[in-house]
Amino acid sequence: MVNLLRGGRLRSFSLLFSDLFALLLSLITAFFLQKHFGTEYRPGILLKTWPLFILLTVFNICGRLYCGNLIYPGLVIHPVEELRRLTLSCLGTFVSGFSIVVLAGKRGSISYLVILAAMLLCALLLPLGRIVVRYVLWKIGRGYIPAMITGDPELARSVAARIKEDNYCILQLWGSCCGEVITPDIPDYSTAEMMQFAKSKKVNYLIYCNRQEEYREDMIDLIPEFLHVLVVNQDARFPVLWSYPVSFYRYFSFEVSNRMKRKWVLWQKRVLEVILSAVGLFLAFLPGILLAIAVRLSGRGPIFYRAKRLGKNGKPITVLKFRTMYPDADRKLQELLDSEPLLKAEWEKNFKLDNDPRITPIGRFLRKTSLDELPQFWNVLKGEMALIGPRPIVPEEVEYYGRDYKIFTTVKPGITGLWQVSGRSNIDYAERVALDVFYINNWSIWMDYYIFVATFNAVILRRGAK
């Protein structure tokens, strides 16, 4: 519990306490006024308002009013936007809460005027309580997220000065990486030193200061002329699903959340995959026996093919598949590539051949239907693979990932993934890499669910399978 209420989490839970106290105070005041003006009043009726506290918490969490997330807090929203969301959350709490009470016929002696007074008072007390909480935390120097800052030195210097004097901001700078000292009280590191320092001190927040003069000039000319301006970035790998636009000291900014570093959601993913893999193995038991017999009858060789692949953190793993090739397939492949330059170019481009002569007739069926990958449920249960994730690769493919390989190794490879449901063999290698990186940067349980459903469509239609 002590570790839970440190840094940014201390601020998030302090704001939660402030909000609930503001609601309680508004209800007590409203019922006191009801009693003062002679209306029937029983103190016990206050206890019946407990659903409002749950509703307010839920509305505020959904509105990202606790620094984005109670457990994994980040940058706060603009004060104007926070006020808007708090007001709407308060309205939603009272309207939905007392609507349920009225429909259930348990309104009792609660006056509609009391409800309205409590709601208006709560809408006033919510932001005032937050002001007090932030000021107290600022004075005692608690409730901050440690952060590093890098990028353009001039912009970084301006941002650092604003952060230091602002009690609304949740960030506290511990160092910079700008090539020069931007403020006397924080040291400047090289890139390697910054990463090492951040890792040793568990600093999980980085401010990247970017200057784009061309963008600024274009927006000055374009925004007055159009109702909507869609800004498209050249980078197709950017984590757009977990980035949020923010007004950071009037600078156009966005916060990026790395979901793959959240232990809680990764635990959810693991539990779900174990359950689904166990169910998958159970359902595939009898069909698997029939497929194993068919593979055995297709010719000499083992039933299973043990493919050497790279797993999380680049660790070698053995991926199980039903054998789909004739014996000595690797030797035959090398002879084929040495004798056919066009096939060699195709292999080096995709690490696949459209018409691979090494594949058996039953193997071709297994690959078309993706049934050759059923044994990989065992790899998932062992923890070597994920049910859904980037495709497993061989060591020779690492060079094609370039700098993206660092991102690729942060997760386990999956049985199915975004590239499999996006065309599989019909897309080129560079697009596969981009899809893998996009999946990692934008991962969520909902994306896994989407891929899980889309996999059935891809398998049934056999889209891109070879």
N, C-alpha and C positions, 0 to 999 in steps of 0.2 A: 504493500500500500504506500510505503514511503517513496519507493521508486516511481510509482504511478503518478504521484503529485509533485513532480519536479519539473523545472523549466517551463516549457510552453503548456504542459498539461496542468500545472498549478494554475495558470491563468485561465485555461479553458474551464476547469471545474470551479474556479472562483466566480467566473461569469455565470455558470450554471446555478450556483448557490445564490448569487445576486438576483437572478431572474426569478427563481422560486420564492425568494424572500419578498421580492417586489409584488408578486402575485398574492402571497399570503397577506401582506400588509394592506393591499388594495381591498381584499375581501373583508378583512377585519374592520377596516374603516367604513366600508359600505354598509356592513351589518350594524355597526355602531350607530351610523346615521339613521338607519331604519328604526332602531330602538329609540333613539333620541327624539324622533318625530312621532313617537307614539304608536308605531305599527307593531303588530304582533311579532315577537321574535323569540326564538329559542336558541341558546348558544350551541346546542348539539347539531344544529343545521349546518354549521361550518364544516363539520367532519364529512358531510355528504358531498362536499365540493372537491374531494381528492382526485377525481378523474381529470379536473382541470390542470393539475400539476403534471400529470402524465402527458396530457395533450400539448401543453406548452413546451415541454421538453422535446417531444417528438417533432412538433412544428419547427422549433428552433434548430434542431439537429438537421432536419431536412432542408432548412434554409441556410445551412452552413454558417450559423451564427456563433459557433464556438471555435473560432480560428480555423474553420474548415472542417475539423474533426476533433472530437474529444480526446481520443487516444493518440492520434497522429496530427497534432496541430500544425498549422502553417501560417501564411500571411493573412492578416485580417482584411476584411473588405473595407471599402471606403466608408467613412462615417455617415455620409448621406444615404448610401445604399444600406448600411446597417440599420439606420433609423427606419427606412422604408420597410425592410424585412421584419424588424421587430414589431412595427405597427400591424402589419398584415398577419404576423404570427399571433399576436394578441387578439386580433379580430377573429381569426379562425378558431382560436382556442375557446373563446366565450360563445361564439355562434354555434359551433359544433357541440360543445359541452352541454349547454343549456337546451339546445334543440333535442338532444337525446333525453334529457331530464323531462322536458315537456311532453315529448312523445310517449315516454314511459308513464306519464301521469303522476310523477313524483315531485312536482315543483313545490308543493306544500305552500308555505307562507312566504316564499321568496318573491319579492316584488320585481316586476320588470324594470322599474326605476333603479332598484338596487343593482340589478345585473348591469344595466347601462352605466351606472356610476362606477361600479367596480372595474368595468372594462376600460372606461376613459382614464380612471386613476392608474390602472395597471400600465396602459400605454404611455403614461407620463413617467411612472416610476422605473420602468424597465431601462430606458436609456440613462436616467439619472443614477441608478444603482451601478451601472457599468462605468460611468465616469468616476464614481467614488472608488470602485475596485481597482481600476487602472491607475488612478493617482496613488493609492496606497502601495500597490505593487511597485510602481516607479520609484517611490520614496525609499522603500526598503530594498530595492534592487533585486527583486525576485520575479519569477514568472516570465523569463525570457527564453527564447530559442537561440542558442549560439549559432553564429553564421560567419561565413567567409565572404569576401567580396573580390571580384576580379573584373577584368575588361578595361574599358577606357578610363585612364587615371582621372581626367577632369570630371567626368560624370560620377565616377566612384567617390571622389572627394566631396562633391555636392551631396550625394546620397548619404554618405557617412555622417556628415554634419547634421543632416536632418534627423537621422535615426537617433543620434546621441541626445538631442534635446526634445524628443517627442515621447510622451508617455503612452500614446495610443499604439505605437508600433510595438510588435511583439519580439522583434529581432534585437540581438546584441552582437556587435562585431567583435570577433576574436582574432582576426587577421585578414590580410589582403594579399592579392597576387596581381599587381598592376605594373610591376617593373620599377616602381618608385613608392616612397612612403606617402600615403595620402592623408594620414593624420598621426600626430606624434604618439598617441597612446596605443596604437595597434601596430604590430610588426608586419613587414612585407616579406612574402616568401616567393621562391620560385614555384613553378607548377608542381614539380615533384615533391618539394618540401610541403607545399600546401596540402597535397593529397595525403602525404604521410602524417602531417599534423592533424588533419581532419579525421583520419582513421583512428589515430591514437587517442584523441579527445572525444571521439564519437560526435563530431560535428556533422550534421546531416543536411544543412541548409547552405546554399550558395547563391549569392546575388551576382548575376552576370550583367555588366553594364555595357550596352551596345549602342553605338552611334550610327545612325543611318541618315545622313544629310539628304540623300536623294529621295528617300521615303518621305522625309519631313516636308520637302519642297513640293512633292507630288500631292500630298494630302492637303496642303494649303490651297492648291489649285482645284482639286477634285471634289472635296467634301461639300463645298457650297453648291455644287451643280447637280448632285445626285442624291436621291432619297436613301439609297443603300450603296455602300462601297464594300465589296468583298476583297479582303487582302489575302492573296495566295502566296505562300512561301514556297520557294523552290525545293525545300527539303520535304520529301514524301515520307520520311521515317519519323517525323516529329510526333511525340506523344500527345496528340490532339484530344483524345478522349478523357485524359486526366490533367488537362491544363485549364486554368481559369483566368480570365482577364481581370486585372485589378488596376485601380488608379493608385499608384505608389508615388505619393508626393507630386501629383499631377503628371507623372511620367506614364506613358502607355506601357503597361507591363502585363505579364502573365506568370502565374505560378504553375510549375510542373510537379506533379506528384508521381513518385516512383513506387508503384504498387508492389513490385517484386521485393521490396525491402520491408514490407509489413508482415511480421510473423503471424499475426492473427489471420489474415486473409490467405496466406500460404498454407496455414494449418487447415483452413476450410477446404482449400483445393486438394490437399493430400487426403483428407478424410473422405471427401466425395469420390476421389479417384479410386481409393481402396475399395469402397463399397461397389462402385460401378464395375471395377475389374473383377471382383469376386463374383458378382452376378454374371458378368460376361463369360467367365470361365465355366460357370455352372451351366449356362445356356448353350455354350459351344462344346460341351463335353462330347455328346453323341455325334454331332456333325464333325467334330474334330477327329474322332476315331475313323469315320468314313473317309475323311480327307487324308488321314495318315495312311490308310490302306491304299488309297488311290495313288499317293506319292510313292509308296513302296512298289506298287505294280508298274510304275512308270519307268523303272529301270534300276540298275545298281546304284547304291549310294545311300546315305542316311536319310531319315525322314525329315529331320530338322537341319536347317542351315544356320550356323552360328556366325553371324556377321560381326566383324570388329568395327566398332564405331566410337565416336568421342561423346562423352556424357558431360554432365555439369562440371565446370571448372577444368574442362579439357581432359578429364579422367577417362581412360579407355574402358569401354563396357562391351559386353557380348550380347548382341540383340538376336533373339530367337525368331526364326521364320520357318514356315514349311518350305522344304527344298523345291525350287522351281526350275533348276538347271540340271543339265547332264553332269556326270562326274568329270573332273579335270576342267571345269569351266574357266578357271582363271588362266590356265595354260592356253586353252583354246582362244580366249580373248586376246592374249598377248600376240599369238600367232596371227590372229585376224587383223589386229591393229597394225602390225608390222607389214602386212601384205596389202592393206587397203587404206591409203592416205585419207580418203573421204570419210571413212568410218572412224579413223583416228581423230580427225578434226571434230566429228560429231561427238565422240566420247569426251574429248577434252573440253568441249563446250558445255555439255549437259551431264556428263558421267552416266549417260544412258544411251542405248541404241534403239531406234524405232523398231527395227526388225532384227532382234537379237537371235542369232542361230543357236545360242547356248540354251535357250529356254525349251523345256519339254512341253508337249501338248497340254497336259494337266497343269503345268506351271503357268502356261499362258492364260488358262482359265482362272487360276488362283490370283494372278496379278490383275486381270481385268476386273475381278470382283473384290480385290483387296483381301481375300480370305487367307492369303499367305501370311498376313500379319497377325492372325488370331493368337499365336503363341506369345506375342508380346505383352499380353495381359499379365503374364508371369513376370516380365521385366518391371511392370508397373507395381505389382505387389511387392517385389523385392526392393523397390525404391530407386531403381536405376533409371527408369523412364517415367514420364508423365503420360496420362491418357491423352492429353491435348498439349501440344507444344511445338516448337520448331522441329523440322525434320532432322533425324540423326545423320551425321556426315562422317566421311572417312578422313584420315589425316591429310590426304592429298588435296582435299577441298578447302583447307584452312586459308590458303593464299588467296582464294577467290573472295573470301569475306573481308580481307584487309583489316582495317581498324574496327569494322563491325563485329569481328570475331570476339572481341572483349565483351560486347553486349550479349552475343550468342551464348557464351559459356556461363552466364549468370543463372541460367535455368536448365532444367532437364529436357532432353529431347522428347518428343511425343509420338504416339502411334499415329495420330492425325493432327492436322494443324491448319493454319490459315492458307498456306500455299496449296495444300491438297484439295481444299474446297473452292479454290479460286482458279482452277484450270489444270493443276497437277502438271503433267508432262507437256501441256500446250503452252506453257510460259517459259521464257528463257531463264538462264541461271541468275542473272543480275536481278530480275524481278523476284525470284525465289528468295534471294538474300534480303531484298527490301521488305518482302512480306513477313519473313521471320523476325526481322528487327522491328517492324511495325507492331507485330503481335506482342513482342516482349515489352516494348515501350508503352503500349496501350492496353495491357492485360487487365482483365477483370473476370470475376465469376460469370458475368453476363456475356462476355466475349467467348468464354469457354462453352457456355450454353449454346450460343449461336453456332459455333463451329461444330459442336456435337450434333445439333439438328441438321446443319448443312451437310455433314458427312454422309448421312443417310441418302440425301438427295444426290450427292456426288457418286456414291457407290451404286445406287439404283440406276442412274443414268449412265454410269461408267464414263463420266466426263473426264477426258484427258488421261485415262488409265492406259498404260502400255506395259 
